[in-house]
Amino acid sequence: MFSLPKTNLTIGLILPLTGPASFIGESLRDGALLVEEELNKKGADIRLIFEDSSSSVSNSVNAFRKLASVNKPDAVIIATGQEAIPPVAEQEKLVTVATASSVAGIPKLGEYTFRYFGHADIDAPVAAKHAIEKLGLKTFAVLFSEQAFGYSYDKEFTKSVDSLGGKIILHESF
C-alpha cells in the first residue's frame, strides 16, 4: 500500500490556460488537480495555485513574481516563460521546474531551475522514423507553435525526415 509522509506543500503552476496553447495548459491543470486530490486523500496537505500565462513570456514572468511575492509557494512549475523565469527564480531563491523541451542550458541557468520534458533532438527523430518506417509516410506538412519549442521541433523533425528520405512540403507556424 502506498503511504505518504505528512506534507504541507504549496506548489504554484504557471500554465497557458488561455491563448494558443491553452489545450496543453488545461490538460496539465487537470492532471495536477487529479494528483492533488489523490495525494490529499492519502494524508498529504498539498495546495496548488494556478496562474495563467496566456502563452506569453511576459505574462509568465508577471505570474511568477506574483506567486513569489504573494503566495510564497514551496516550488513553481512553469510551462511558458522558460527563457525568462530562471533569473527571477534565482533572485527569489524559489525552486522552479520548467516543462521546456527547447530551451538549452536550463540546468546551467542557476541552482533553482530544473527542466523536465523531452527534447526536440530526441523526440523529433523518433517521430520521423516511426512515421516513415512504420507508417510508410513520405510527404509531410509541419504545423508548429511560433515559439522556441515549436521552432526546435520543426527544425529537428525536418532534419530527420530529410535524412530518412522523406520530404516536407509545408511549414506553417501559429
N, C-alpha and C positions, 0 to 999 in steps of 0.2 A: 504494500500500500504506500502510496505517495504521501510523504509528510513534509510539511514546510515549517521552518522555524518562524516564530513570531516576527513579523516585519512591520515596519511603518515607513513606507516609501511613497514619495510623491514624484511622479515622472511627467515631465512636460513633453508633448508631442507637437511638432510644427509640421503640419501636413497641408497639401494642396486640396482643401475641402471645396473650393470653388475655383473656377478657371479651367484652362485646357487639360490639366492633369488631375482634375477632381476625381475621376474614376479610380485612380491609384490611391489618392488620399482617403477616399471613402472606404475603400477595401481595407487599407491599413488601419483606419479608425475602428472599423467593425471587428477586425481581428484582435486589436488591442483591447477593446471592450470585452470581448469574449474571454480573453486571458485574465483580465482584471476580475471579472465575475467569478470565474472558476477558482482562481487563487484565493480570492477573498472568502469563498465558500469553504476553503480548506484551512482557514485561520489566518491568512495574511491580512495585512492592512495596507492595501495599495490604492493610491488615488491617482488617477490620470487627469491631466489638464490638457485640453486641446486648444491649439491656436491655428488659425487659417493663414497659410502663406499666399493664397490665391495664385499659386505657381509663380510667385515673384520673389526674387532675391531680396529686394529692399523690404518687402513685407515680412520675409522670414527673419531678417535681422531685427526689425522692429518687434516682432513677436518674441524673439529670443530675449531681447533686452527687457521686455515686459515680464516674461516668465522669471528672469533672473532677479529683477528688482521687486516685483510684486508678489509672485507666487513662491519663489525660492525653492524650486524642486531639487530633489537629490540628483537628478540626471535629466537630460533632454535628448529626445530622438528627433532628428531632422530629416526631411525628405526633399527640401528645397533650400537653397542658400549655402550649399556645401562649400562654395568658393569663398564666401564672405564671413561665415559664422565662426570658423576656428579661431581667428584672432580675438573675437569677442569672448569666446569660451575661455581662452587663456586669461583675459583680463578679469573675467568673473570667477575664474577657477571652478568652472562648472563642467562636469563630465558630460560629454556630448557624443552620441553615436550617430554618424551620418550614413544614411542608406544611399550612398553615392557610388555609382559604378564608374564614373568617367573622370573624376577629379583625382588626378595623380598626386601623390605626395601627401594625402591627408594624414597618414600616420606621422609624417615628419613636421607637421604644422604646429605641434605642441604636445604637451603632456595630457591635455584634457579632451582631445578629439580623436575618435576612433572611427574606422569605416567598417561597415558590414553590408556587403552586397556583392553581387557578381561584378565582373568587369568586362567591358566590350571585347577586349582582345582574348578573352577566354570564352565568353558566351557566343559571340557572333560566328566564330569559325565552326562551333558545334552546330549551330542552327543552319548555317550554309551547307555543311557537309550532310546533315540529315535531309535537308530539302533536295539536294542534288542526288545523293546516293541512295537514299531510302524512298523518297517520294518521286524521284525521277524528273524533278523540275529543272528547267534550264534557263528560263527567262523570268526576270523579276522586276517589280516596281517596289521602291522602298519609300515608305511613309514614316517620317520620324519627327520627334518633337524638336522645336527650334531652341535648343539649349545644349550645353556641353554634353549632357547624357545622350541626347538624340544624335548629335553630330558624331560622337565617338562610335556609336553602334552603326551608323550609316557607313562610316569610313571602314570599319573593320569587317562588316558584312560584305561590302563591295570588294574589298581586297580578297576575302576568302572566296567569294563567288567567282571572281576573275581567275584565281589560282586553280579552281576546280573546273574551269571551262564553261561556266555559266555566263550570263550576260544581264546586266542591269540596264533596263530601257528607260527608267524614270526614277528620279529622286525628287521627293516632294516633302517639304517641311511644313509644320503647322505650329 
